[in-house]
Amino acid sequence: MKVIIGSDHAGFNYKTILIVALKEKGYDVIDLGTNSELPTDYPDHAAEVANAIIDKKGDRGILICGSAVGVSIAANKFKGVRAGVCHDTYSAHQSVEHDDVNILCMGERVIGIELAKDIAFAFLNAAFSGEERHVLRLAKITAIENKTL
């Protein structure tokens, strides 16, 4: 699986650590920055990851900022992106199984790095259930996107 990862300055440390952990588990990782702790704007990095997912340059995305909220808001402005804030493993796998989330958002200032690793792997190891009720709900989301985006 190819994972697109990005962060702003507030998520840079976790992004760096997660890249190593992902590669150790055999994931192909594309790092879209940032590349330091110098201040950057989270919408820029969210847009890069969202566009890479839309363009099918990777299978799933991970975004990290201070709280996860900003990158989630920005990424969800892109048609076809379903970015979810997950700070526990249940939400991480359930968001994929029920909501077909394609970008995981985490906050470096919210959770510890070991939990962040567990969440990332729960997200990446999950699969969309394809259950009719979930497919129907996603169709409603797509209809909203088609109307408003």
Steps between C-alpha positions, in 0.01 A plus 500: 500500500623847411450762772511875438603689813523868582509738792544857601771606744292385800485146362851478358651289780226235490506493121872428507457217752196354323681487167766277653239276668297469179804412291606239758159333450547498123286798399604711204498858633489829313591793724348829385654709776546715690867430548573696817346655808498843340146643496287397202131520417307177553254562212788481252609157622144372525442609139812319382399173666136533388602563140740203508219274621259636236767447233548141626867550577438299816240275659454686828618822656612611843505863613643627826472844655474620859138399560403320174200729464651750257635244255171310515296810418730592211522148353123453512457796262617274216243296310555129561701547819370363826742614769434393857647613829587186695667497839417139587537170316127423489420821310796437271381161375128574526536816291630288214262206551184716511591835343775401253726771642805547280700751706579455869554821699683499832614767743855492630399717795211268589636144514828321569714360221444133586124550482545691174683200355225263615235727351684523168528123473136449601402744224724345236401140583126570481283443193167648398223252584297562188183440702192642329421745780849648479495516121167684512631749754810566291277559199324773701837658580595488132169668412578778746847541348358512150260774606734714707858447383 
